[in-house]
Amino acid sequence: PAAAPAAPAAVASTVELKMAPSEVGLPQEAPGDAADVLARFYFEAEKAKVTKVRELRQKPDEAAGLATAEIEIEAAGSLAQYSLGGTLSLLPESDPKDVEAAVRLMGLSAADLDKWITFAPPAGSAPGTRIKKPFPTPCKLGEALSRYCDLARAPTKKMLSAMLPKLSDQGAKARIEKLLADADALKVLQDHKLCCRMHEFWAMVGVHAISPGDFLTLCPRQKAREFTIASSPKAAPQRITLCVSLSSHELPDMESACRPLAEAGIFDADALRACAGRGRFFGTCSRWLTCRLKAGDMVLARQRPSPLHLPEKDVPVVMVGAGAGVAPFRGFWEELRRGPQTAP
């Protein structure tokens, strides 16, 4: 008789963080799959090399939010199939200051950023137990915080609910309970205009220590940003070009915006006052691309085609940038110069 099919491997409901000074000090990688859709992007994206970064403004001023860069990325692997007017999804890297703040919150030092990490099933799990991986491992702690954790936003309701039973400070616990019970307060916290950052939030509720394992598994995942490709595969089959401007605006005063939350006992008034003078907001991805990215860096990217195409007939073409910019038209110009079209 045919052998009975093997029972599927058990899947652990939680994971344990493992950290070591070097990769060889980590346990063997546990079998597993991406934990969710965002994590799937991390596993499936192409690692591509940046070949050129050029500032396009004559007088750039990062502090004032004025920077525009032309970026060229090697069209290797799956990126070699990119299409005219297509979309490139890029995974940004967090601001180094946010990474430093997260390290302090986890009770670690800057030296720990070079340590290697991975995830494993909880102690006592059966051999072969699979896990849900929040991001690819093994990797360095610095990479995990910079690439895979969204440090530029406040924690989600899901993270707050998961952290609640883990908090030992009763005052902080009471504040988060009040926040979770107040839908309007949650809306204030998550308002994109407020731009409350991860470390700012935890300071305002009086939480000064979160274990590395809890932080890395519960922190919201970093999302890829999408850009219209500004090059033509016919003219430049080996490179993908992007044109990116720095996104920036003045930040609202945190104390004024969140005073109702402090009066409701959700935020610590003294910690809230410490967040005054926040200066300007800078987009996580646009600042990384225009101000920190350099030739030779590796990025995680995926491409997909666009329904926007040039007409097949040789007819005049009028191009209007009605909000999305002129990036795709740069690719169209390159394509038209190398085609048989004669119409203007």
N, C-alpha and C positions, 0 to 999 in steps of 0.2 A: 504494500500500500504506500501511496505517496506520503512523504513526511508532512506533518502539519506546519503551516507557515509560522515563522518565528514571530513572537509577540513584539509589537512595536516598542522601541526603547522609551523609558519613562522620560518625561520632560519636567525639569525642576521649576517650581513656581517662583523661586528666588535664586539669586546668584551671590557668591562671595567674591570680594575683591582680593586679589593677590598682588603683592608688590615686592620687587627685588631690585638691588642695585644694578643688576645686569640681566639681559634676556635669558642667559643660561640658568639663572637662579629661579626662574619661574617654573611652576609645574607644567606638565604636558597640557597642550590646549584641549579643552573639553569640546566634544562635538556639539554643534548647535546651529541655529539659524538666526537671521536678523529678527530683532524683537518687534519691529513695526515697519511701516512704509518709509519713514525717514531713515531708519537704520538700513533699510534695503538699498537706499541710494548710496550710502557709504561703501557698501560691499560691492555694488555693481558699477560705480563710477570709474572712469578711466583716469589713471594718473598721468598727467601731461606736464611737459616742461614749458616754462615761460621763456620765450626767446628774446623778447624785447618789451621794454616799458619806456614810453616817451611822453613827456609832458607837452601838451598842446597849447597851453596858455602862455602868452608872452610874459605876464607878471602873475605867476601863481602865488597864492597866499593861503596856506593850509589853515592858519589860525582863524582867518576870516571865512573859511569854507569855500575858497576859490582854487580849484584844481580840476583839470580834465586830462585824462591820460589815454593814449593809444597803446593797447596791449596786444601782443602777438603770442599765441600759444601753439605749440607744435601739434599738428593734426595727425596724431598717431593712433593706432589701434582703431577702435570704433569711431573715433573723431574724424578719421580720414574720409568717412562717408558723409560729411556735413554738406548741407545744401544751401543754395543761395537764399538769403533772407531768413534762414533758419534760426533756431534758438539754442543758446548755450547755457546750461545750468552749471553754476559754479558754487562750491561750498566755501564760504568765507572763513577767515580766521579772526578770532576775537581780539579786541584791544588788549595789548600786553598789561595795561593797568588793571583791567578786569580779571585777567588771569592771576596777577599778583594778589588781588583782593580775595579771590577764591581760594588760593593756597593758604592764606592767613586764616580764612574761615574754617578750613579743614585742619588747622593746627599744624601745618607743615611749613617748610621753608623753601626758598627759591632753589636750593640745591636739590630738593626732591623732584623738581620738574624733569630731571634727567633719569629718574628711576623708571623701571619698566613695570607695566601692569598687565593683568589679564583677569578673566573671570572664571570661576569654577562652581560646580554644584555645591550645595551646602554639605557640610561634614556629615558623614553617615549615609550619603546617597548611594544607591546601587551602582555598580560598575557600568559604564556605558550610558549613564544618565545624560540626556541632552539638556542644553540651556538655551535661553533666549538672550542673544547678545545685543546689547545696546549700541555697540559700535565694534569695528574690527580690532582684534587684539592678536598677538601682543603689540603694544605700542608704548611710547613713553607717556608719562603723566602729563607733560607739557602739551603733547599733541592731543591727548584726550580732552583737555580743558579748552585748548585753543580752537580745535576743529569741531568737536562733537557736542559741546555744551553751550547752550545759548545763555551767555552771561550778561547780555545787554538788556534783558527783560526781567520783570519780577517773576517770582515762581507762579506756576499755574495752580489752579484749584486742586488738581490731581496731586501735585507735589506737596502742597500744604496738608492735604488730608493724609497722605502717607507719612509725612514728618510728624504729625501731631502726637501719635502715641510714643514716638521716640524721644520727645523733648523731656528733659528733667527739670528745667526751670519752669516753675508753676506760673509765674507771671507771664512769661512768653507764651506758654501753653494757653492761658486764658485769653491773651490778645488774639491768637490765631483762631481760637474757637469763636470769638466774637466776629472776626473777619469772615469766617466761613459761613456764619449765620446771617450775614448782611450782604445781600446781592448788590445793593447800590455801592457799598464800600469796595466790593470786588471790581465793579465797573470802573471806579475811580483809579484803583490800583493798576488795572490792565489798560487804561487809556493810553493809546500810542503817543498822544501829545505830551503826556507826563514823562514818559521815558524813564520810569523807575528801574534801576539796574538791580541785578541779583543781590550784590553785596549791600547796596543801600537798603533794600527791603529788610534783610535779616538784621541789620543794625537797628532799624527803626522799631522792630518788634522785640528787640533785646536778646536775639540769639547770636552768640559769638563763637559757637563751635558746632560744626556738623562733621560727622565721621566721613572720611574719604569715600568709603563704600556707599553710604547713603547719598552723598552728594552726586557722585558719578552715575549712579543708577536712577536717581529720581529727578535730577536737573532736566529741564526741557531740552530737547534735542535741537541742534543747530539746523536751520533749513537752508537749502540751496537757493540762490538767487538766479533769476533768469535775465539774460541779455540777448538782444537781437544781434546776430552776427553781421559784421561790417566788412566782410571780405567775400570774394567770389571763388568758388572751388575751381572754376575754369582758369582764373588768373593766378590763384595762389593755392594749389592743391595741398601744399605741405604746411600751411599755417592758417590759423583762425584769428581774425582780428576783431577786437572789441574797442568801442569808444565809450569811456565812462567818466561822468562828472561826479564830483564829491557832493554828497547830500548833507546839508547842514542847516540848522536854524537855532535861534535862541531858545534855551530851555525855560519853561515856566518855573516860578519860584516854588520849590517843593513844600516849604512851610505853609505858604498860603493855600496851595492846592490840596494839601492833606490835613489842614487844620481840623476839619470835621472828623477825620479818622482819629486824630489825637484826642479830641474832645470826647469821642465815643470810647476811649480807652483801648483803641486798637494799636496806635503807634505811641512810642515813648516820646514825650514832648521834647526832652533834651536832645535825644538822638535825631529828632526831626529838625531841630534848629541847626544841628551840626551839618546837615545836608544843604545849607544855604550857599549861595554863590556857586552854582553848578556850571555857569558859563554856557557853552554852545553844545548842541547835539551834533554828532557826526554819525552818518550811516555806517554800520559795522562793515558791510561789504564794500561800499564805495570808498571808504577811507583806507581799507586794506589794499584795494586795487590801485588807488591813485597815489597813496603816500608811503606804503610800506613794501609793496610787491616789487621784486627786482628780477632781472634776467637770471635764469638758472634755478629759480624756485620751482617746486612741483605743486600742482593744484589738482583737485578732484573735480572732474567735469563730465557732463553728458550732453549730447546734442540730440535735437529732434527737428524734423522738417517743419516748415511753415506753409500755410495756405497762400501766403503772399508771393506772387510770381510776376515776372515780366510777361507782357503779352507775347504770344507766339508769332503774331503777324508783325510785319515791319511797318509800324504805325508810330506817330509822335507820342511821346510819353511825358506826362506832367507828374512830378513827384511832390507831394505835400506832406511835410512833417507836422501832423496835427496832434501833437502831444507825446508821441513815442520817440521823437527825435529823428535825426537824419542818418543814423547808423546803418540801416539796411540799404539806404540809397547809395552809400559808398560802395557796397558790394555790387549794386546794380550798375553803377558807372563802370566799374572794372569789367563786369560781364559784357556790357554793351560795346566797350572799346575793342573787345576781342571777338565780337560776333559779326555776322554779315549785315546787320541792320544799318540802314543809311538815314532813316527818319530821325529828326531831332528829339 
